[in-house]
Amino acid sequence: MSTLINTSTVVQDTWVTFDGDAADIPAGSDVVLPIEEWLERTSVWRAHAGRVAVLLEPGDDPERLAATLGDLTMVVVDFPAFTDGRGFSIARLLRSRFNFTGTVRASGQIIADQVLMLRRCGFTEFNLPGDLAAGTALRLLKIAAPTYQPDASGVRTIALPGERPRVGARPTLPL
């Protein structure tokens, strides 16, 4: 069992993961597709009555989605191991290079200690394995740590030398 956190609240995950057979997807349900399925049958899935998301594995190039990102509600980024940091880069590229404003979900082997950095990179949902770490993750998400480096929305909370302080600066994305 996993725990899904949307921004700062535990929510029910209603998305169905595509397993290779479209007949198994209930009509009108929200579906997460592998990138290959989406790219090969984009027109079919655009006609789907529910919302559509794409699953990106660490080795997938998010640029392959650039032309169709506007059709997607969500991009799910898989972390096969908590030590595999490629998902952080994928989320940052989705936000900064491709201007994706939809939901970006971290899924797989992530740990509660990573949620702050995941949020800074542009993730808005966190699918934590197990339910023991949810309380820790929720407490960490309430922390507003000062930073020099801008997050995915371009906000940093500490002024550089010669700049005026940005009092109360908040991210523009729903992070």
Secondary structure, DSSP 8 states (H G I E B T S, - for coil): -EEEEETTEEE----EE--S-GGGS-TT--EEEEHHHHHHSHHHHHT-SS-EEEEE-TT--GGGGGGGGGG-SEEEEEESSTT-THHHHHHHHHHHTS---SEEEEEES--GGGHHHHHHHT--EEEEEBSTTHHHHHHHHT-----SS--TTS--SS--TTS---TT---SS--
